Amino acid sequence: MSRIALVDDDRNILTSVSMTLEAEGFEVETYNDGQSALDAFNRRLPDMAVLDIKMPRMDGMDLLQRLRQKTNMPVIFLTSKDDEIDEVLGLRMGADDYVKKPFSQRLLVERIRAILRRQDAISAGDAPVTDESKVMERGNLRMDPLRHSVSWKGQDVSLTVTEFLLLQALAQRPGFVKSRDQLMDVAYDDQVYVDDRTIDSHVKRLRKKMRAVDAEFSAIETLYGIGYRYNEE
């Protein structure tokens, strides 16, 4: 049974969403501010967190930033209806997905299940790779799905589930272009719709992490209006 942390200062959302998730077989922990959630996470991490952005004491952005210092636990943001800035910023900070308020609880359940399935596939070594050992090497890049590990020039790079799958999809066929639609298919289930901005934000975050270990990293090329390509270095 997966444990989901729900963090929101709206008690109605905490009550209704936790009831829905529990009915779907999840174990749910609820918190009404970011600091309370962080204190609990420091003691024991859940399998996934669903975070509101605007909260007292510590908002969702600050909480995500603290989490990303020590874990790649999947995170979904709950964002305001018209606040695109929050959506993009959240993705660039390392959120795996976002859902706009007011939201369908069924949609949220589908997003949660989709991310957990992707995480389970990586942990089980079911994500497609090219060699028998399930370790993929492309020039300076080394990816091990069994351990969810990535290294560049021998230095470890910590990636979220979504970032790992996008990099893997690009690196499997160096020189070949992957459209945004193809990358969406890799990172998300068919029943979950995301737009181009979501993929672009994940790729920007991925590049930022790679450049943190190598300022000259340029293996992921943008082809404007087409998609992305991995160039083996």
C-alpha positions in Angstrom: 0.0 0.0 0.0 1.5 3.3 -1.1 1.6 6.2 1.4 0.5 9.5 0.0 1.2 12.8 1.9 -1.5 15.4 1.2 -0.4 18.9 2.2 -3.0 21.8 1.9 -4.3 24.5 4.1 -7.9 23.9 2.9 -9.5 21.4 5.3 -12.2 20.6 2.8 -9.6 19.4 0.3 -7.7 17.5 2.9 -10.9 15.7 4.0 -12.5 15.0 0.6 -9.3 14.0 -1.2 -8.0 11.8 1.6 -11.3 10.0 1.6 -11.1 9.4 -2.1 -7.5 8.2 -1.9 -8.2 5.9 0.9 -11.1 4.4 -1.0 -8.6 3.8 -3.8 -6.4 1.8 -1.5 -3.8 4.4 -0.5 -2.6 5.2 3.0 -3.0 8.9 3.4 -1.2 11.4 5.7 -2.6 15.0 5.8 -0.9 18.2 6.8 -2.2 21.8 6.7 1.1 23.6 6.3 4.5 23.0 4.8 6.5 23.1 8.0 4.4 20.4 9.7 4.8 18.2 6.6 8.6 18.8 6.5 8.9 17.9 10.2 7.0 14.6 9.5 9.0 13.9 6.3 12.3 14.3 8.2 11.2 11.4 10.4 9.7 9.2 7.6 9.3 9.9 3.9 6.0 9.0 2.2 6.0 7.3 -1.2 4.6 10.5 -2.8 3.6 14.0 -1.8 0.7 16.1 -3.2 1.4 19.8 -2.3 -0.6 22.9 -2.5 1.6 25.9 -3.4 0.1 28.7 -1.3 0.2 27.6 2.4 1.1 29.2 5.7 4.4 28.8 7.6 6.1 27.2 4.6 4.6 27.2 1.1 4.8 24.4 -1.4 7.7 25.8 -3.4 9.9 26.1 -0.2 8.9 22.6 0.8 9.8 21.1 -2.5 13.1 22.9 -2.5 13.9 21.4 0.9 12.8 17.9 -0.3 14.9 18.0 -3.4 18.0 18.6 -1.3 17.7 15.0 0.0 15.2 13.0 -2.0 13.7 12.4 -5.5 10.4 11.3 -4.0 7.6 12.0 -6.6 5.8 15.3 -6.0 2.6 16.6 -7.6 1.6 20.3 -7.2 -1.9 21.6 -6.8 -1.9 25.0 -8.5 -4.3 27.9 -8.8 -6.6 27.9 -11.9 -4.8 30.6 -13.8 -1.3 30.7 -12.3 0.9 29.4 -15.1 4.0 30.9 -13.5 3.6 28.6 -10.5 3.1 25.6 -12.7 6.3 26.2 -14.7 8.4 27.2 -11.7 7.2 24.1 -9.8 8.2 21.8 -12.7 11.6 23.5 -13.0 12.2 23.0 -9.3 11.6 19.3 -9.6 7.9 18.5 -9.3 6.8 15.5 -11.4 3.4 16.9 -12.3 0.8 19.4 -11.4 -3.0 19.5 -11.2 -5.0 22.7 -11.5 -7.6 23.7 -8.9 -10.5 23.2 -9.0 -9.7 19.6 -10.0 -11.3 16.3 -10.6 -10.4 13.9 -7.9 -10.5 11.1 -10.5 -7.8 13.0 -12.5 -5.7 13.4 -9.4 -5.9 9.6 -8.7 -4.9 8.9 -12.3 -1.9 11.2 -12.1 -0.8 9.6 -8.8 -1.2 6.1 -10.1 0.7 7.0 -13.4 3.7 8.3 -11.5 3.8 5.4 -9.1 3.6 2.9 -12.0 6.6 4.6 -13.7 8.5 4.6 -10.5 7.8 0.9 -9.9 8.8 0.1 -13.5 12.2 1.7 -13.0 12.7 0.0 -9.6 11.8 -3.4 -11.2 14.1 -2.8 -14.2 11.2 -3.0 -16.6 12.0 0.3 -18.4 13.4 -0.6 -21.8 17.2 -0.5 -22.2 19.5 -1.7 -24.9 21.8 -4.3 -23.4 21.5 -7.5 -21.5 22.9 -6.1 -18.3 20.2 -3.3 -18.3 22.9 -0.7 -17.9 23.1 1.9 -20.7 26.2 3.7 -21.6 26.4 6.6 -24.1 29.7 8.3 -24.2 30.0 10.1 -20.8 26.6 9.0 -19.7 25.8 5.8 -17.7 22.3 4.9 -16.6 21.3 1.9 -14.5 17.5 1.5 -14.3 17.8 -1.2 -11.6 19.4 1.2 -9.2 17.7 4.4 -10.7 21.2 5.8 -11.0 22.7 8.2 -13.5 26.3 9.3 -13.8 28.0 11.8 -16.1 31.8 11.6 -16.5 31.8 9.4 -13.4 29.8 11.9 -11.3 26.4 10.9 -9.9 23.4 12.9 -11.0 20.2 12.7 -8.9 17.1 12.6 -11.1 13.4 12.4 -10.5 11.4 9.5 -12.1 10.2 11.8 -14.9 13.7 13.2 -15.6 15.2 9.7 -15.7 12.6 8.4 -18.2 13.0 11.4 -20.5 16.8 11.1 -20.5 16.6 7.4 -21.1 14.3 7.9 -24.0 16.6 10.4 -25.6 19.8 8.6 -25.0 18.6 5.2 -26.3 18.9 6.5 -29.9 21.6 9.1 -30.1 21.1 11.4 -33.1 17.4 10.6 -33.5 14.8 13.3 -32.8 12.1 12.7 -30.2 9.1 14.9 -30.5 7.3 16.3 -27.5 4.4 13.9 -28.1 6.8 11.0 -28.1 8.4 12.1 -24.9 4.9 12.6 -23.3 4.1 9.0 -24.2 7.3 7.9 -22.4 6.8 10.0 -19.3 3.0 9.8 -18.9 0.2 7.3 -19.4 -2.1 7.6 -22.3 -5.0 8.7 -20.2 -3.1 11.6 -18.7 -2.9 14.8 -20.8 0.0 17.2 -20.4 1.0 20.1 -22.6 4.3 21.0 -24.3 5.3 23.3 -21.5 5.4 20.4 -19.0 7.9 18.5 -21.1 10.0 21.6 -21.8 10.2 22.4 -18.1 11.3 18.8 -17.3 14.0 19.0 -19.9 15.3 22.4 -18.7 15.5 20.9 -15.2 17.3 17.9 -16.5 19.9 20.1 -18.3 20.4 22.1 -15.2 21.2 19.0 -13.2 23.6 17.8 -15.8 25.3 21.1 -16.0 25.7 21.2 -12.3 28.3 18.4 -12.7 29.6 19.6 -16.1 29.2 23.2 -17.0 29.8 22.3 -20.7 27.1 19.6 -20.9 25.4 20.0 -24.3 24.3 16.5 -25.2 20.6 17.4 -25.2 19.8 19.5 -28.2 16.6 21.4 -28.8 15.1 21.4 -32.3 12.6 24.3 -32.1 9.2 23.3 -33.3 10.2 19.7 -33.5 11.5 18.2 -30.3 14.7 17.1 -28.7 17.8 15.0 -29.7 20.6 13.4 -27.7 24.0 13.8 -29.2 26.6 11.4 -27.9 29.7 13.1 -26.6 
